[in-house]
């Protein structure tokens, strides 16, 4: 009877000594280290290879000139003749894809952008119209 009690006690102690918590803690620690050592995805650059945030002069194919301030908070303001003509939100998805959503609209519009061999930066809207872009102050 004493042996049975001793065996039962040892079985109970063995059951209480479950090592799942340290293993879970170890896997959490490993995941934390992996997350900390994984570099954050770098934000996409503009077509000119620089930060997309800044001020730009945009000349449309029909000669209209607009200055656009693209802000770090994800908003933009377009002005013509010193007056605000458009505002909205923007995202640079890649150096060749600049997307925006005008204030009051829900549809995102994306432009295809490139810089040619002569250094001329162009942006082409979904409607096929092309404009020239010049970065200001940089």
C-alpha positions as CSV (number, residue, x, y, z in Angstrom):
1,X,0.0,0.0,0.0
2,X,2.9,2.4,0.8
3,X,4.4,1.6,-2.6
4,X,1.1,2.4,-4.3
5,X,0.8,5.7,-2.5
6,X,4.4,6.5,-3.3
7,X,3.8,5.7,-7.0
8,X,0.6,7.8,-7.1
9,X,2.4,10.7,-5.4
10,X,5.2,10.6,-8.0
11,X,2.7,10.4,-10.8
12,X,0.9,13.4,-9.4
13,X,4.1,15.4,-9.1
14,X,5.1,14.4,-12.6
15,X,1.8,15.7,-13.9
16,X,2.2,19.0,-12.1
17,X,5.7,19.4,-13.5
18,X,4.4,20.2,-17.1
19,X,7.1,22.1,-19.1
20,X,4.7,23.7,-21.6
21,X,5.0,27.1,-20.0
22,X,8.7,27.4,-20.5
23,X,8.4,26.1,-24.1
24,X,5.7,28.6,-24.8
25,X,7.8,31.3,-23.2
26,X,10.7,30.2,-25.3
27,X,8.8,30.3,-28.5
28,X,7.4,33.7,-27.6
29,X,11.0,34.9,-26.9
30,X,12.1,33.5,-30.3
31,X,9.3,35.2,-32.1
32,X,10.1,38.5,-30.3
33,X,13.8,38.2,-31.4
34,X,12.8,37.4,-35.0
35,X,10.4,40.3,-35.1
36,X,13.0,42.7,-33.7
37,X,15.7,41.5,-36.1
38,X,13.4,41.8,-39.2
39,X,14.0,45.2,-40.8
40,X,10.9,47.3,-41.4
41,X,9.8,47.6,-45.1
42,X,11.3,50.8,-46.4
43,X,8.7,53.2,-47.7
44,X,8.5,53.4,-51.5
45,X,10.5,56.2,-53.2
46,X,9.1,58.6,-55.7
47,X,10.0,58.2,-59.4
48,X,13.1,60.4,-58.9
49,X,14.4,58.1,-56.3
50,X,13.7,60.4,-53.4
51,X,11.2,60.6,-50.6
52,X,7.7,61.2,-52.1
53,X,7.0,63.8,-49.4
54,X,7.7,67.3,-50.7
55,X,6.5,70.1,-52.9
56,X,6.0,69.6,-56.7
57,X,5.1,71.7,-59.7
58,X,2.9,69.7,-62.1
59,X,2.3,70.9,-65.6
60,X,-0.6,69.2,-67.4
61,X,-0.6,68.3,-71.1
62,X,-2.9,71.4,-71.7
63,X,-0.5,73.7,-69.9
64,X,-2.2,74.1,-66.6
65,X,0.3,74.5,-63.7
66,X,-0.5,73.2,-60.2
67,X,1.7,73.1,-57.2
68,X,1.2,70.1,-55.0
69,X,2.4,69.6,-51.4
70,X,2.6,65.9,-50.5
71,X,2.7,65.7,-46.7
72,X,4.1,63.0,-44.4
73,X,0.7,62.5,-42.8
74,X,-0.6,61.0,-46.0
75,X,-2.5,64.1,-47.2
76,X,-1.9,66.4,-50.1
77,X,-2.9,69.9,-51.1
78,X,-3.0,71.1,-54.7
79,X,-3.0,74.9,-55.4
80,X,-3.3,76.9,-58.6
81,X,-2.8,80.7,-58.7
82,X,-2.4,80.6,-54.9
83,X,-5.8,79.0,-54.3
84,X,-6.5,75.4,-53.1
85,X,-8.0,73.5,-55.9
86,X,-7.9,69.9,-54.5
87,X,-7.1,68.1,-51.3
88,X,-7.0,64.4,-50.5
89,X,-5.0,61.4,-49.3
90,X,-2.0,59.8,-51.2
91,X,0.1,56.7,-51.1
92,X,3.3,55.9,-53.1
93,X,2.9,52.2,-53.8
94,X,6.2,51.9,-55.8
95,X,8.5,54.4,-57.5
96,X,6.3,53.9,-60.6
97,X,2.8,54.0,-58.9
98,X,1.5,57.1,-57.1
99,X,-2.1,56.8,-55.9
100,X,-4.5,59.4,-54.5
101,X,-8.1,59.7,-53.3
102,X,-9.6,63.2,-53.6
103,X,-11.4,64.5,-50.5
104,X,-15.1,63.6,-50.7
105,X,-14.5,60.7,-53.1
106,X,-13.9,57.0,-52.3
107,X,-12.3,55.8,-55.5
108,X,-8.5,55.7,-55.5
109,X,-6.8,56.8,-58.7
110,X,-3.4,55.6,-59.6
111,X,-0.9,57.3,-61.9
112,X,2.1,55.6,-63.6
113,X,5.3,57.6,-63.1
114,X,8.7,57.5,-64.7
115,X,11.8,59.5,-65.3
116,X,13.2,59.4,-68.8
117,X,16.9,59.4,-70.0
118,X,16.9,63.2,-70.0
119,X,15.7,63.3,-66.4
120,X,12.1,64.4,-67.3
121,X,9.6,63.1,-64.7
122,X,6.2,62.3,-66.1
123,X,3.0,61.1,-64.5
124,X,0.2,59.4,-66.5
125,X,-3.3,59.2,-65.1
126,X,-5.8,56.5,-65.5
127,X,-7.4,58.6,-68.3
128,X,-4.1,58.4,-70.3
129,X,-3.3,62.1,-69.8
130,X,0.3,62.8,-69.0
131,X,1.8,65.7,-66.9
132,X,5.3,66.7,-66.2
133,X,6.5,66.8,-62.5
134,X,9.3,69.0,-61.1
135,X,10.3,68.6,-57.4
136,X,10.6,72.1,-55.8
137,X,13.1,73.1,-53.2
138,X,15.3,70.1,-53.3
